[in-house]
């Protein structure tokens, strides 16, 4: 008998102001820009549909960008807008999901950023399965350097060194709705520092910065410190699915990414 696994609602963060300029179409909203003839959003929604662990989907974007998404007429997606930080946007989407008539109470949601063209349902399901076993208030994906080099060797990523190896941050998380709105400010700060390991370590404390420089920092050290600072239990989910951590930050990444599609 097949086990029925719990489904989680998904928040798709298509942040206001996120644009990309391509030679074919010029500047445009990043999630609606095309790779090999398909919108970036289409690749992500295809992965969501292939997942067996996703329930409702709420897409949150800026108020100026919202009309462009409304024109798409996506019946399976709840649309909302927020012009604040990414954490504030996530909270807005959670409120949108909670307001659905007859929808069961939400305890946790999956969050996904809008720049993951290689994301798959299999990768989402694997992450969710690993994350829920940790019983954490917030679980964040990190990807091994080996996986990125194996699957997308020519796409640039920013890695940070831990005793367990080198990792890059993923763009997928499983978070408790109880984190909002109390932790919004700390979430905003972490997001701003995510691309700079030294500044992030400095935010965590001088002892962490020293350990990072001496290459003695452990994953457990980071988890315990983040949990202390937030007041909730945070854990990292190590994954070999490089698609979760391979985003398109720079225009030059788009042309390179097409080679892998």
Secondary structure, 3 states (H helix, E strand, C coil): CCCCCCCEEEEEECCCCCEEEECCCEEEEHHHCEECCEEHHHHHHHHHHHCCCEEEEEEEECHHHHHHHHCCCCCCEEEEECCCCHHHHHHHHHHHHHCCCCCCCCCEEEEEECCCCCCCHHHHHHHHHHHHHHCCCEEEEEEEHHHHHHHCCCCCCCCEEECCEEEEEEEEEEEEHHHCCCCHHHHHHHHHHCCCHHHHHHHHCHHHHHHHHCCCCCHHHHHHHHHHHHCCCEEEEEECCHHHCCCCCCHHHHHHHHHHC
